Amino acid sequence: MLSAREALQRLQEGNQRFVAGRQGEHSGIDESKRKELVAGQAPFAIILGCSDSRVPAELVFDQGLGDLFVIRVAGNVVAPSQIGSIEFAAERFGTPLVVVLGHSNCGAIQATLEQLVRPQETRSPNLRSIVDRIRPAVEPLLDAAPSKDVDQLAPSAVRANIRASANQLRRGSQILEQLVEKNELLIVGAEYSLETGAVDFFDGV
């Protein structure tokens, strides 16, 4: 198994290939690979990403079958089911790296900012549960901004939400905390740019 730093480097190199349009060179997707994975898996990184159709982790990082353990949810929010999934992969497979992957122009962030500026009672309770998980990360930004301009605040809000989710994973699970303390797990935050295709690893690296 790769170390966390080696896993991070592999993701960075894969993203560089994606940005350069050279993806697929190292994916190793063929019949033999599929058969090999029937017996088990050993993903080298766990990705907690957004459900947005424009940010598929395997493509963004140019990885193949069995390489990534991917959990996707709108706004890359952290809830018990996501924590449990990450605990499972980290413990069962010894996966050394967790990446919280947000992205520019995130609809969940936009919806949260809009809800804070113009509350709407018509939202479904299920959507509200996502907004409520993002709210603590972005509310201070809104409070500090006199203009309350949602579009202007969105880029900072995306990063604040990524940091909050990464910190929640570092401190919200005894299992993950212990793995981090023993240097067996690294949790980082990253932002994918819809405009350029590049991933910026900016938190916890």
Backbone as JSON Lines, residues from 0, in Angstrom:
{"i":0,"aa":"M","n":[0.85,-1.2,0.0],"ca":[0.0,0.0,0.0],"c":[0.88,1.25,0.0]}
{"i":1,"aa":"L","n":[0.46,2.23,-0.75],"ca":[1.18,3.5,-0.8],"c":[1.09,4.22,0.54]}
{"i":2,"aa":"S","n":[2.05,5.1,0.81],"ca":[1.93,6.01,1.94],"c":[0.95,7.12,1.57]}
{"i":3,"aa":"A","n":[0.52,7.9,2.56],"ca":[-0.41,8.99,2.28],"c":[0.19,9.99,1.3]}
{"i":4,"aa":"R","n":[1.47,10.31,1.48],"ca":[2.12,11.27,0.6],"c":[2.25,10.72,-0.82]}
{"i":5,"aa":"E","n":[2.55,9.44,-0.94],"ca":[2.64,8.82,-2.25],"c":[1.27,8.78,-2.93]}
{"i":6,"aa":"A","n":[0.23,8.51,-2.12],"ca":[-1.13,8.5,-2.66],"c":[-1.53,9.89,-3.15]}
{"i":7,"aa":"L","n":[-1.17,10.9,-2.36],"ca":[-1.46,12.27,-2.75],"c":[-0.74,12.63,-4.05]}
{"i":8,"aa":"Q","n":[0.51,12.24,-4.15],"ca":[1.27,12.52,-5.37],"c":[0.64,11.82,-6.58]}
{"i":9,"aa":"R","n":[0.16,10.61,-6.37],"ca":[-0.47,9.87,-7.48],"c":[-1.74,10.6,-7.95]}
{"i":10,"aa":"L","n":[-2.5,11.14,-7.02],"ca":[-3.69,11.91,-7.4],"c":[-3.3,13.18,-8.14]}
{"i":11,"aa":"Q","n":[-2.28,13.86,-7.65],"ca":[-1.83,15.1,-8.3],"c":[-1.35,14.83,-9.72]}
{"i":12,"aa":"E","n":[-0.59,13.76,-9.9],"ca":[-0.1,13.41,-11.23],"c":[-1.26,13.03,-12.16]}
{"i":13,"aa":"G","n":[-2.23,12.3,-11.62],"ca":[-3.4,11.94,-12.42],"c":[-4.19,13.16,-12.84]}
{"i":14,"aa":"N","n":[-4.33,14.13,-11.95],"ca":[-5.06,15.35,-12.29],"c":[-4.3,16.16,-13.33]}
{"i":15,"aa":"Q","n":[-2.99,16.14,-13.25],"ca":[-2.19,16.84,-14.27],"c":[-2.41,16.22,-15.65]}
{"i":16,"aa":"R","n":[-2.51,14.88,-15.7],"ca":[-2.81,14.22,-16.98],"c":[-4.19,14.62,-17.48]}
{"i":17,"aa":"F","n":[-5.16,14.68,-16.55],"ca":[-6.53,15.06,-16.91],"c":[-6.56,16.47,-17.51]}
{"i":18,"aa":"V","n":[-5.88,17.4,-16.85],"ca":[-5.85,18.78,-17.32],"c":[-5.18,18.88,-18.69]}
{"i":19,"aa":"A","n":[-4.15,18.07,-18.88],"ca":[-3.41,18.1,-20.14],"c":[-4.08,17.29,-21.25]}
{"i":20,"aa":"G","n":[-5.17,16.61,-20.93],"ca":[-5.86,15.8,-21.93],"c":[-5.18,14.49,-22.24]}
{"i":21,"aa":"R","n":[-4.37,14.0,-21.3],"ca":[-3.64,12.74,-21.51],"c":[-4.22,11.62,-20.63]}
{"i":22,"aa":"Q","n":[-5.46,11.78,-20.16],"ca":[-6.03,10.8,-19.24],"c":[-6.21,9.44,-19.9]}
{"i":23,"aa":"G","n":[-6.21,8.43,-19.06],"ca":[-6.4,7.07,-19.55],"c":[-5.12,6.31,-19.75]}
{"i":24,"aa":"E","n":[-3.99,6.98,-19.6],"ca":[-2.71,6.33,-19.85],"c":[-2.37,5.28,-18.78]}
{"i":25,"aa":"H","n":[-2.88,5.49,-17.56],"ca":[-2.5,4.61,-16.46],"c":[-3.7,3.96,-15.78]}
{"i":26,"aa":"S","n":[-4.86,4.01,-16.42],"ca":[-6.06,3.53,-15.75],"c":[-6.12,2.01,-15.65]}
{"i":27,"aa":"G","n":[-5.56,1.28,-16.6],"ca":[-5.51,-0.17,-16.52],"c":[-6.86,-0.83,-16.46]}
{"i":28,"aa":"I","n":[-7.83,-0.32,-17.22],"ca":[-9.18,-0.89,-17.22],"c":[-9.26,-1.92,-18.35]}
{"i":29,"aa":"D","n":[-9.24,-3.2,-17.97],"ca":[-9.39,-4.26,-18.96],"c":[-9.99,-5.48,-18.26]}
{"i":30,"aa":"E","n":[-10.2,-6.52,-19.0],"ca":[-10.85,-7.71,-18.46],"c":[-10.05,-8.33,-17.32]}
{"i":31,"aa":"S","n":[-8.74,-8.38,-17.47],"ca":[-7.91,-8.98,-16.42],"c":[-8.0,-8.19,-15.12]}
{"i":32,"aa":"K","n":[-8.08,-6.87,-15.24],"ca":[-8.2,-6.03,-14.05],"c":[-9.53,-6.28,-13.36]}
{"i":33,"aa":"R","n":[-10.59,-6.37,-14.12],"ca":[-11.91,-6.64,-13.55],"c":[-11.9,-7.97,-12.8]}
{"i":34,"aa":"K","n":[-11.31,-9.0,-13.41],"ca":[-11.27,-10.32,-12.78],"c":[-10.43,-10.31,-11.51]}
{"i":35,"aa":"E","n":[-9.34,-9.57,-11.55],"ca":[-8.45,-9.46,-10.39],"c":[-9.19,-8.85,-9.2]}
{"i":36,"aa":"L","n":[-10.08,-7.88,-9.47],"ca":[-10.77,-7.16,-8.39],"c":[-11.95,-7.94,-7.81]}
{"i":37,"aa":"V","n":[-12.33,-9.04,-8.44],"ca":[-13.42,-9.84,-7.89],"c":[-13.06,-10.34,-6.49]}
{"i":38,"aa":"A","n":[-11.81,-10.67,-6.28],"ca":[-11.36,-11.23,-5.0],"c":[-11.25,-10.19,-3.9]}
{"i":39,"aa":"G","n":[-11.17,-8.93,-4.26],"ca":[-11.03,-7.89,-3.24],"c":[-10.53,-6.59,-3.82]}
{"i":40,"aa":"Q","n":[-10.44,-5.6,-2.97],"ca":[-10.0,-4.29,-3.43],"c":[-9.0,-3.69,-2.45]}
{"i":41,"aa":"A","n":[-8.2,-2.76,-2.95],"ca":[-7.22,-2.06,-2.11],"c":[-7.1,-0.62,-2.6]}
{"i":42,"aa":"P","n":[-8.15,0.17,-2.48],"ca":[-8.1,1.55,-2.96],"c":[-7.03,2.35,-2.22]}
{"i":43,"aa":"F","n":[-6.29,3.17,-2.95],"ca":[-5.2,3.91,-2.31],"c":[-5.65,5.26,-1.76]}
{"i":44,"aa":"A","n":[-6.87,5.69,-2.11],"ca":[-7.38,6.97,-1.58],"c":[-8.9,6.89,-1.45]}
{"i":45,"aa":"I","n":[-9.39,7.6,-0.45],"ca":[-10.82,7.75,-0.22],"c":[-11.19,9.17,-0.62]}
{"i":46,"aa":"I","n":[-12.22,9.31,-1.44],"ca":[-12.64,10.64,-1.89],"c":[-14.06,10.9,-1.38]}
{"i":47,"aa":"L","n":[-14.22,11.94,-0.56],"ca":[-15.55,12.42,-0.21],"c":[-15.81,13.63,-1.09]}
{"i":48,"aa":"G","n":[-16.61,13.42,-2.14],"ca":[-16.82,14.47,-3.12],"c":[-18.27,14.86,-3.25]}
{"i":49,"aa":"C","n":[-18.5,15.87,-4.06],"ca":[-19.85,16.36,-4.33],"c":[-20.51,15.48,-5.39]}
{"i":50,"aa":"S","n":[-21.83,15.42,-5.35],"ca":[-22.58,14.62,-6.32],"c":[-22.64,15.25,-7.7]}
{"i":51,"aa":"D","n":[-22.17,16.46,-7.84],"ca":[-22.23,17.19,-9.1],"c":[-21.71,16.33,-10.26]}
{"i":52,"aa":"S","n":[-22.48,16.26,-11.33],"ca":[-22.15,15.39,-12.46],"c":[-20.87,15.81,-13.18]}
{"i":53,"aa":"R","n":[-20.42,17.03,-12.91],"ca":[-19.23,17.54,-13.59],"c":[-17.93,17.21,-12.86]}
{"i":54,"aa":"V","n":[-18.04,16.49,-11.72],"ca":[-16.85,16.23,-10.91],"c":[-16.72,14.75,-10.56]}
{"i":55,"aa":"P","n":[-16.61,13.87,-11.55],"ca":[-16.41,12.45,-11.25],"c":[-14.96,12.19,-10.86]}
{"i":56,"aa":"A","n":[-14.75,11.73,-9.65],"ca":[-13.39,11.64,-9.09],"c":[-12.46,10.77,-9.93]}
{"i":57,"aa":"E","n":[-12.94,9.62,-10.4],"ca":[-12.07,8.73,-11.17],"c":[-11.53,9.41,-12.43]}
{"i":58,"aa":"L","n":[-12.36,10.23,-13.06],"ca":[-11.92,10.94,-14.27],"c":[-11.01,12.1,-13.92]}
{"i":59,"aa":"V","n":[-11.4,12.88,-12.92],"ca":[-10.64,14.06,-12.52],"c":[-9.21,13.69,-12.12]}
{"i":60,"aa":"F","n":[-9.06,12.52,-11.47],"ca":[-7.75,12.08,-11.02],"c":[-7.14,11.02,-11.94]}
{"i":61,"aa":"D","n":[-7.8,10.71,-13.04],"ca":[-7.31,9.74,-14.02],"c":[-6.92,8.42,-13.36]}
{"i":62,"aa":"Q","n":[-7.88,7.83,-12.67],"ca":[-7.64,6.55,-12.0],"c":[-8.61,5.51,-12.54]}
{"i":63,"aa":"G","n":[-8.29,4.24,-12.27],"ca":[-9.07,3.16,-12.84],"c":[-9.85,2.37,-11.81]}
{"i":64,"aa":"L","n":[-10.32,1.21,-12.23],"ca":[-11.09,0.33,-11.36],"c":[-10.28,-0.04,-10.11]}
{"i":65,"aa":"G","n":[-10.91,0.05,-8.96],"ca":[-10.26,-0.38,-7.72],"c":[-9.29,0.61,-7.11]}
{"i":66,"aa":"D","n":[-9.09,1.76,-7.75],"ca":[-8.1,2.71,-7.24],"c":[-8.64,3.63,-6.15]}
{"i":67,"aa":"L","n":[-9.9,4.05,-6.3],"ca":[-10.47,5.04,-5.38],"c":[-11.73,4.51,-4.72]}
{"i":68,"aa":"F","n":[-11.89,4.83,-3.44],"ca":[-13.11,4.54,-2.7],"c":[-13.87,5.86,-2.62]}
{"i":69,"aa":"V","n":[-14.95,5.98,-3.42],"ca":[-15.59,7.27,-3.63],"c":[-16.95,7.34,-2.94]}
{"i":70,"aa":"I","n":[-17.12,8.42,-2.17],"ca":[-18.4,8.72,-1.52],"c":[-18.84,10.08,-2.04]}
{"i":71,"aa":"R","n":[-20.04,10.13,-2.63],"ca":[-20.49,11.4,-3.2],"c":[-21.81,11.82,-2.58]}
{"i":72,"aa":"V","n":[-21.87,13.09,-2.2],"ca":[-23.08,13.66,-1.62],"c":[-23.08,15.15,-1.93]}
{"i":73,"aa":"A","n":[-24.24,15.71,-2.17],"ca":[-24.32,17.13,-2.51],"c":[-23.62,17.99,-1.46]}
{"i":74,"aa":"G","n":[-22.74,18.85,-1.92],"ca":[-22.03,19.75,-1.01],"c":[-20.91,19.09,-0.24]}
{"i":75,"aa":"N","n":[-20.52,17.86,-0.61],"ca":[-19.49,17.1,0.11],"c":[-19.6,17.28,1.63]}
{"i":76,"aa":"V","n":[-20.85,17.16,2.13],"ca":[-21.1,17.34,3.56],"c":[-20.77,16.05,4.31]}
{"i":77,"aa":"V","n":[-20.55,16.21,5.6],"ca":[-20.21,15.07,6.46],"c":[-21.41,14.73,7.34]}
{"i":78,"aa":"A","n":[-21.89,13.52,7.22],"ca":[-22.97,12.99,8.04],"c":[-22.54,11.61,8.53]}
{"i":79,"aa":"P","n":[-23.25,11.02,9.49],"ca":[-22.83,9.72,10.03],"c":[-22.58,8.65,8.98]}
{"i":80,"aa":"S","n":[-23.4,8.6,7.94],"ca":[-23.21,7.56,6.93],"c":[-21.91,7.76,6.16]}
{"i":81,"aa":"Q","n":[-21.55,9.02,5.9],"ca":[-20.29,9.28,5.22],"c":[-19.1,8.93,6.11]}
{"i":82,"aa":"I","n":[-19.19,9.3,7.39],"ca":[-18.12,8.97,8.33],"c":[-17.95,7.46,8.42]}
{"i":83,"aa":"G","n":[-19.05,6.75,8.52],"ca":[-19.0,5.29,8.6],"c":[-18.36,4.67,7.37]}
{"i":84,"aa":"S","n":[-18.67,5.2,6.2],"ca":[-18.08,4.69,4.96],"c":[-16.57,4.9,4.95]}
{"i":85,"aa":"I","n":[-16.15,6.07,5.41],"ca":[-14.71,6.37,5.43],"c":[-14.01,5.5,6.47]}
{"i":86,"aa":"E","n":[-14.62,5.34,7.63],"ca":[-14.05,4.44,8.65],"c":[-13.88,3.04,8.09]}
{"i":87,"aa":"F","n":[-14.89,2.57,7.38],"ca":[-14.85,1.22,6.81],"c":[-13.65,1.05,5.89]}
{"i":88,"aa":"A","n":[-13.49,1.99,4.95],"ca":[-12.39,1.87,3.98],"c":[-11.03,2.02,4.65]}
{"i":89,"aa":"A","n":[-10.93,2.97,5.59],"ca":[-9.64,3.2,6.24],"c":[-9.22,1.99,7.08]}
{"i":90,"aa":"E","n":[-10.18,1.39,7.76],"ca":[-9.86,0.23,8.61],"c":[-9.73,-1.05,7.8]}
{"i":91,"aa":"R","n":[-10.69,-1.32,6.93],"ca":[-10.73,-2.59,6.21],"c":[-9.6,-2.72,5.19]}
{"i":92,"aa":"F","n":[-9.33,-1.62,4.47],"ca":[-8.37,-1.7,3.37],"c":[-7.04,-1.02,3.7]}
{"i":93,"aa":"G","n":[-6.97,-0.33,4.83],"ca":[-5.74,0.38,5.18],"c":[-5.47,1.56,4.26]}
{"i":94,"aa":"T","n":[-6.52,2.12,3.68],"ca":[-6.35,3.26,2.78],"c":[-5.8,4.45,3.55]}
{"i":95,"aa":"P","n":[-4.68,5.04,3.09],"ca":[-3.98,6.02,3.92],"c":[-4.38,7.48,3.71]}
{"i":96,"aa":"L","n":[-5.24,7.76,2.72],"ca":[-5.52,9.15,2.37],"c":[-7.01,9.38,2.18]}
{"i":97,"aa":"V","n":[-7.51,10.46,2.78],"ca":[-8.88,10.91,2.56],"c":[-8.82,12.31,1.95]}
{"i":98,"aa":"V","n":[-9.53,12.51,0.86],"ca":[-9.61,13.82,0.23],"c":[-11.06,14.27,0.25]}
{"i":99,"aa":"V","n":[-11.3,15.42,0.89],"ca":[-12.6,16.08,0.79],"c":[-12.53,16.97,-0.44]}
{"i":100,"aa":"L","n":[-13.29,16.62,-1.47],"ca":[-13.19,17.28,-2.77],"c":[-14.43,18.12,-3.05]}
{"i":101,"aa":"G","n":[-14.28,19.44,-2.88],"ca":[-15.33,20.37,-3.29],"c":[-15.01,20.91,-4.67]}
{"i":102,"aa":"H","n":[-15.84,21.84,-5.14],"ca":[-15.59,22.38,-6.48],"c":[-16.18,23.78,-6.63]}
{"i":103,"aa":"S","n":[-15.68,24.49,-7.6],"ca":[-16.19,25.83,-7.87],"c":[-17.64,25.76,-8.34]}
{"i":104,"aa":"N","n":[-18.36,26.85,-8.13],"ca":[-19.76,26.96,-8.56],"c":[-20.63,25.82,-8.02]}
{"i":105,"aa":"C","n":[-20.43,25.49,-6.76],"ca":[-21.18,24.39,-6.14],"c":[-22.62,24.81,-5.87]}
{"i":106,"aa":"G","n":[-23.57,24.05,-6.4],"ca":[-24.98,24.38,-6.23],"c":[-25.44,24.31,-4.79]}
{"i":107,"aa":"A","n":[-24.89,23.37,-4.02],"ca":[-25.28,23.25,-2.61],"c":[-24.83,24.47,-1.81]}
{"i":108,"aa":"I","n":[-23.65,24.98,-2.12],"ca":[-23.16,26.19,-1.46],"c":[-24.04,27.38,-1.83]}
{"i":109,"aa":"Q","n":[-24.34,27.47,-3.11],"ca":[-25.19,28.56,-3.6],"c":[-26.56,28.51,-2.91]}
{"i":110,"aa":"A","n":[-27.12,27.32,-2.81],"ca":[-28.44,27.17,-2.18],"c":[-28.38,27.57,-0.71]}
{"i":111,"aa":"T","n":[-27.29,27.23,-0.04],"ca":[-27.15,27.57,1.38],"c":[-27.05,29.07,1.57]}
{"i":112,"aa":"L","n":[-26.23,29.73,0.76],"ca":[-26.1,31.19,0.85],"c":[-27.43,31.87,0.57]}
{"i":113,"aa":"E","n":[-28.12,31.39,-0.45],"ca":[-29.42,31.98,-0.79],"c":[-30.42,31.78,0.34]}
{"i":114,"aa":"Q","n":[-30.37,30.62,0.96],"ca":[-31.28,30.33,2.07],"c":[-31.0,31.25,3.26]}
{"i":115,"aa":"L","n":[-29.73,31.54,3.49],"ca":[-29.37,32.41,4.6],"c":[-29.77,33.86,4.34]}
{"i":116,"aa":"V","n":[-29.69,34.27,3.08],"ca":[-30.05,35.65,2.73],"c":[-31.56,35.8,2.59]}
{"i":117,"aa":"R","n":[-32.18,34.81,1.95],"ca":[-33.62,34.86,1.71],"c":[-34.25,33.52,2.11]}
{"i":118,"aa":"P","n":[-34.52,33.33,3.39],"ca":[-35.07,32.05,3.85],"c":[-36.36,31.68,3.13]}
{"i":119,"aa":"Q","n":[-36.46,30.4,2.76],"ca":[-37.66,29.89,2.1],"c":[-38.19,28.69,2.88]}
{"i":120,"aa":"E","n":[-39.43,28.72,3.21],"ca":[-40.04,27.62,3.98],"c":[-40.46,26.47,3.09]}
{"i":121,"aa":"T","n":[-40.4,26.67,1.77],"ca":[-40.91,25.65,0.86],"c":[-39.89,24.55,0.57]}
{"i":122,"aa":"R","n":[-38.66,24.71,1.0],"ca":[-37.64,23.69,0.73],"c":[-38.0,22.38,1.44]}
{"i":123,"aa":"S","n":[-37.68,21.26,0.8],"ca":[-37.97,19.97,1.4],"c":[-37.07,19.77,2.63]}
{"i":124,"aa":"P","n":[-37.53,19.0,3.61],"ca":[-36.69,18.75,4.79],"c":[-35.4,18.02,4.44]}
{"i":125,"aa":"N","n":[-35.41,17.25,3.37],"ca":[-34.19,16.53,2.96],"c":[-33.14,17.49,2.43]}
{"i":126,"aa":"L","n":[-33.56,18.43,1.59],"ca":[-32.63,19.45,1.09],"c":[-32.18,20.35,2.23]}
{"i":127,"aa":"R","n":[-33.1,20.64,3.14],"ca":[-32.76,21.5,4.28],"c":[-31.68,20.85,5.14]}
{"i":128,"aa":"S","n":[-31.67,19.52,5.2],"ca":[-30.66,18.84,6.01],"c":[-29.26,19.06,5.45]}
{"i":129,"aa":"I","n":[-29.15,19.16,4.13],"ca":[-27.85,19.46,3.51],"c":[-27.47,20.91,3.78]}
{"i":130,"aa":"V","n":[-28.42,21.81,3.58],"ca":[-28.17,23.23,3.83],"c":[-27.75,23.45,5.28]}
{"i":131,"aa":"D","n":[-28.4,22.76,6.21],"ca":[-28.09,22.94,7.63],"c":[-26.69,22.44,7.98]}
{"i":132,"aa":"R","n":[-26.17,21.48,7.24],"ca":[-24.81,20.99,7.49],"c":[-23.76,21.95,6.93]}
{"i":133,"aa":"I","n":[-24.11,22.67,5.87],"ca":[-23.19,23.63,5.28],"c":[-23.23,24.97,6.02]}
{"i":134,"aa":"R","n":[-24.39,25.3,6.57],"ca":[-24.63,26.6,7.18],"c":[-23.54,27.05,8.18]}
{"i":135,"aa":"P","n":[-23.12,26.2,9.14],"ca":[-22.13,26.68,10.12],"c":[-20.81,27.12,9.5]}
{"i":136,"aa":"A","n":[-20.45,26.56,8.36],"ca":[-19.18,26.91,7.72],"c":[-19.26,28.25,6.99]}
{"i":137,"aa":"V","n":[-20.43,28.56,6.43],"ca":[-20.52,29.76,5.58],"c":[-21.2,30.94,6.26]}
{"i":138,"aa":"E","n":[-21.93,30.69,7.33],"ca":[-22.65,31.78,8.0],"c":[-21.72,32.9,8.48]}
{"i":139,"aa":"P","n":[-20.54,32.57,9.06],"ca":[-19.64,33.66,9.49],"c":[-19.19,34.54,8.32]}
{"i":140,"aa":"L","n":[-19.01,33.97,7.15],"ca":[-18.63,34.76,5.98],"c":[-19.72,35.75,5.62]}
{"i":141,"aa":"L","n":[-20.95,35.28,5.69],"ca":[-22.09,36.13,5.36],"c":[-22.24,37.24,6.4]}
{"i":142,"aa":"D","n":[-22.04,36.89,7.67],"ca":[-22.16,37.89,8.74],"c":[-21.12,38.99,8.6]}
{"i":143,"aa":"A","n":[-19.95,38.64,8.07],"ca":[-18.85,39.6,7.95],"c":[-18.91,40.41,6.66]}
{"i":144,"aa":"A","n":[-19.82,40.06,5.76],"ca":[-19.9,40.74,4.46],"c":[-21.06,41.73,4.45]}
{"i":145,"aa":"P","n":[-20.76,43.01,4.41],"ca":[-21.85,43.99,4.45],"c":[-22.77,43.94,3.24]}
{"i":146,"aa":"S","n":[-22.23,43.53,2.08],"ca":[-23.05,43.55,0.86],"c":[-24.01,42.36,0.77]}
{"i":147,"aa":"K","n":[-23.69,41.25,1.47],"ca":[-24.48,40.02,1.38],"c":[-24.61,39.54,-0.05]}
{"i":148,"aa":"D","n":[-23.58,39.78,-0.86],"ca":[-23.59,39.37,-2.27],"c":[-23.25,37.88,-2.36]}
{"i":149,"aa":"V","n":[-24.25,37.09,-2.69],"ca":[-24.09,35.63,-2.72],"c":[-23.02,35.21,-3.73]}
{"i":150,"aa":"D","n":[-23.05,35.79,-4.91],"ca":[-22.08,35.4,-5.95],"c":[-20.66,35.75,-5.54]}
{"i":151,"aa":"Q","n":[-20.49,36.86,-4.87],"ca":[-19.16,37.28,-4.44],"c":[-18.63,36.39,-3.32]}
{"i":152,"aa":"L","n":[-19.52,35.92,-2.47],"ca":[-19.13,35.11,-1.33],"c":[-18.92,33.63,-1.68]}
{"i":153,"aa":"A","n":[-19.48,33.18,-2.78],"ca":[-19.49,31.76,-3.1],"c":[-18.09,31.12,-3.12]}
{"i":154,"aa":"P","n":[-17.07,31.72,-3.77],"ca":[-15.75,31.05,-3.78],"c":[-15.18,30.83,-2.38]}
{"i":155,"aa":"S","n":[-15.3,31.83,-1.51],"ca":[-14.81,31.67,-0.14],"c":[-15.64,30.64,0.62]}
{"i":156,"aa":"A","n":[-16.94,30.62,0.34],"ca":[-17.83,29.68,1.02],"c":[-17.51,28.24,0.64]}
{"i":157,"aa":"V","n":[-17.16,28.01,-0.63],"ca":[-16.78,26.66,-1.08],"c":[-15.6,26.15,-0.26]}
{"i":158,"aa":"R","n":[-14.58,26.99,-0.11],"ca":[-13.38,26.57,0.62],"c":[-13.65,26.42,2.12]}
{"i":159,"aa":"A","n":[-14.47,27.31,2.66],"ca":[-14.81,27.2,4.08],"c":[-15.54,25.9,4.36]}
{"i":160,"aa":"N","n":[-16.41,25.49,3.44],"ca":[-17.15,24.24,3.62],"c":[-16.24,23.03,3.5]}
{"i":161,"aa":"I","n":[-15.28,23.08,2.58],"ca":[-14.32,21.98,2.44],"c":[-13.51,21.84,3.73]}
{"i":162,"aa":"R","n":[-13.0,22.97,4.24],"ca":[-12.22,22.94,5.49],"c":[-13.06,22.37,6.64]}
{"i":163,"aa":"A","n":[-14.31,22.81,6.71],"ca":[-15.18,22.35,7.8],"c":[-15.41,20.85,7.71]}
{"i":164,"aa":"S","n":[-15.63,20.33,6.51],"ca":[-15.85,18.89,6.35],"c":[-14.59,18.1,6.71]}
{"i":165,"aa":"A","n":[-13.43,18.59,6.27],"ca":[-12.18,17.9,6.59],"c":[-11.93,17.91,8.1]}
{"i":166,"aa":"N","n":[-12.18,19.04,8.74],"ca":[-11.99,19.13,10.2],"c":[-12.97,18.24,10.94]}
{"i":167,"aa":"Q","n":[-14.17,18.13,10.42],"ca":[-15.17,17.27,11.06],"c":[-14.73,15.8,11.0]}
{"i":168,"aa":"L","n":[-14.12,15.41,9.89],"ca":[-13.61,14.04,9.8],"c":[-12.44,13.83,10.75]}
{"i":169,"aa":"R","n":[-11.59,14.83,10.88],"ca":[-10.43,14.7,11.76],"c":[-10.83,14.62,13.23]}
{"i":170,"aa":"R","n":[-11.96,15.24,13.58],"ca":[-12.32,15.35,14.99],"c":[-13.65,14.68,15.34]}
{"i":171,"aa":"G","n":[-14.35,14.17,14.34],"ca":[-15.69,13.65,14.6],"c":[-15.78,12.14,14.65]}
{"i":172,"aa":"S","n":[-14.63,11.47,14.63],"ca":[-14.62,10.01,14.64],"c":[-13.41,9.54,15.44]}
{"i":173,"aa":"Q","n":[-13.65,8.75,16.46],"ca":[-12.55,8.23,17.26],"c":[-11.64,7.35,16.42]}
{"i":174,"aa":"I","n":[-12.22,6.58,15.53],"ca":[-11.44,5.69,14.67],"c":[-10.5,6.5,13.78]}
{"i":175,"aa":"L","n":[-11.04,7.52,13.12],"ca":[-10.22,8.33,12.22],"c":[-9.19,9.14,13.0]}
{"i":176,"aa":"E","n":[-9.59,9.65,14.15],"ca":[-8.64,10.41,14.99],"c":[-7.43,9.56,15.35]}
{"i":177,"aa":"Q","n":[-7.68,8.33,15.75],"ca":[-6.59,7.44,16.15],"c":[-5.67,7.13,14.97]}
{"i":178,"aa":"L","n":[-6.26,6.91,13.79],"ca":[-5.45,6.64,12.61],"c":[-4.59,7.85,12.24]}
{"i":179,"aa":"V","n":[-5.17,9.04,12.38],"ca":[-4.41,10.26,12.1],"c":[-3.26,10.42,13.1]}
{"i":180,"aa":"E","n":[-3.56,10.19,14.39],"ca":[-2.54,10.32,15.43],"c":[-1.38,9.36,15.22]}
{"i":181,"aa":"K","n":[-1.68,8.18,14.68],"ca":[-0.63,7.18,14.44],"c":[0.03,7.36,13.07]}
{"i":182,"aa":"N","n":[-0.3,8.46,12.39],"ca":[0.24,8.75,11.05],"c":[-0.09,7.66,10.04]}
{"i":183,"aa":"E","n":[-1.24,7.02,10.25],"ca":[-1.69,6.0,9.31],"c":[-2.75,6.53,8.35]}
{"i":184,"aa":"L","n":[-3.16,7.78,8.58],"ca":[-4.19,8.39,7.75],"c":[-3.95,9.89,7.66]}
{"i":185,"aa":"L","n":[-4.07,10.41,6.44],"ca":[-3.98,11.84,6.2],"c":[-5.3,12.3,5.61]}
{"i":186,"aa":"I","n":[-5.86,13.38,6.15],"ca":[-7.13,13.93,5.66],"c":[-6.85,15.32,5.12]}
{"i":187,"aa":"V","n":[-7.14,15.53,3.84],"ca":[-6.87,16.82,3.21],"c":[-8.12,17.34,2.52]}
{"i":188,"aa":"G","n":[-8.11,18.65,2.29],"ca":[-9.2,19.29,1.56],"c":[-8.7,19.81,0.22]}
{"i":189,"aa":"A","n":[-9.54,19.72,-0.8],"ca":[-9.14,20.14,-2.14],"c":[-10.33,20.73,-2.88]}
{"i":190,"aa":"E","n":[-10.03,21.62,-3.82],"ca":[-11.08,22.22,-4.64],"c":[-10.79,21.96,-6.12]}
{"i":191,"aa":"Y","n":[-11.8,21.45,-6.81],"ca":[-11.72,21.23,-8.25],"c":[-12.28,22.45,-8.96]}
{"i":192,"aa":"S","n":[-11.55,22.93,-9.95],"ca":[-12.01,24.06,-10.75],"c":[-12.76,23.56,-11.98]}
{"i":193,"aa":"L","n":[-14.03,23.91,-12.07],"ca":[-14.79,23.53,-13.26],"c":[-14.22,24.21,-14.49]}
{"i":194,"aa":"E","n":[-13.62,25.37,-14.3],"ca":[-13.12,26.16,-15.42],"c":[-11.84,25.56,-16.01]}
{"i":195,"aa":"T","n":[-10.94,25.1,-15.17],"ca":[-9.63,24.64,-15.66],"c":[-9.44,23.13,-15.58]}
{"i":196,"aa":"G","n":[-10.22,22.46,-14.74],"ca":[-10.04,21.02,-14.53],"c":[-8.99,20.68,-13.49]}
{"i":197,"aa":"A","n":[-8.34,21.71,-12.93],"ca":[-7.26,21.49,-11.97],"c":[-7.82,21.34,-10.55]}
{"i":198,"aa":"V","n":[-7.15,20.52,-9.76],"ca":[-7.49,20.33,-8.35],"c":[-6.42,21.01,-7.5]}
{"i":199,"aa":"D","n":[-6.85,21.87,-6.6],"ca":[-5.94,22.55,-5.69],"c":[-6.08,21.92,-4.31]}
{"i":200,"aa":"F","n":[-5.03,21.25,-3.84],"ca":[-5.01,20.67,-2.5],"c":[-4.53,21.78,-1.55]}
{"i":201,"aa":"F","n":[-5.43,22.35,-0.78],"ca":[-5.1,23.55,-0.02],"c":[-5.24,23.4,1.5]}
{"i":202,"aa":"D","n":[-5.82,22.3,1.96],"ca":[-6.06,22.16,3.4],"c":[-5.47,20.87,3.92]}
{"i":203,"aa":"G","n":[-4.64,20.96,4.94],"ca":[-4.11,19.77,5.59],"c":[-2.98,19.09,4.87]}
{"i":204,"aa":"V","n":[-2.45,19.72,3.82],"ca":[-1.39,19.1,3.02],"c":[-0.03,19.33,3.69]}
